[in-house]
Amino acid sequence: MTRWLWLSMFTVVFDQASKFAVLAMMELYQTIAVMPFVNFTYVHNTGAAFSFLSQAGGWQRWFFALFAVVISLVLLVWLIRLKPHERLLAVALSLVLGGAIGNLIDRVALGYVIDFIDVYYQSWHWPVFNIADCAITIGVALLVLDSFLSKEVEG
């Protein structure tokens, strides 16, 4: 269902615009308080989720870029093959695809991903993330929800 690709494109544009704003308004490692439990903290992530392999020496840039390209192609084919009634699955796949492409753009163009959303409680901080990561997380949660709902319909 390629009609859902607008959601992927919106995700990419929103993600890239937010990163552009961070680049324009913040210095690396600068923190701006937003709410009592959220800061904007500008960091570079050379690894994957939660900075996995961020200290691997540079090879991970192209490994994660290739991985994102492969996943994006798989998601695109899956999305194209969906039936019209599979709306929740289409939304989920579109969000994951948009998030993957948003982070892929950073990784290829810059060699790292720009992260800036810092959620914390007292002195405990969740790893800093970005809009693309939010889209991927929401998309995966919707994929899980869809799998449960699909089983209920089948059973």
Secondary structure, DSSP 8 states (H G I E B T S, - for coil): -GGGHHHHHHHHHHHHHHHHHHHHH--TT-EEEEETTEEEEEEEE-SSGGGTTTTS-SHHHHHHHHHHHHHHHHHHHHHHH--TT-HHHHHHHHHHHHHHHHHHHHHHHHSSEEEEEEEEETTEE---B-HHHHHHHHHHHHHHHHHHHHHHHH-
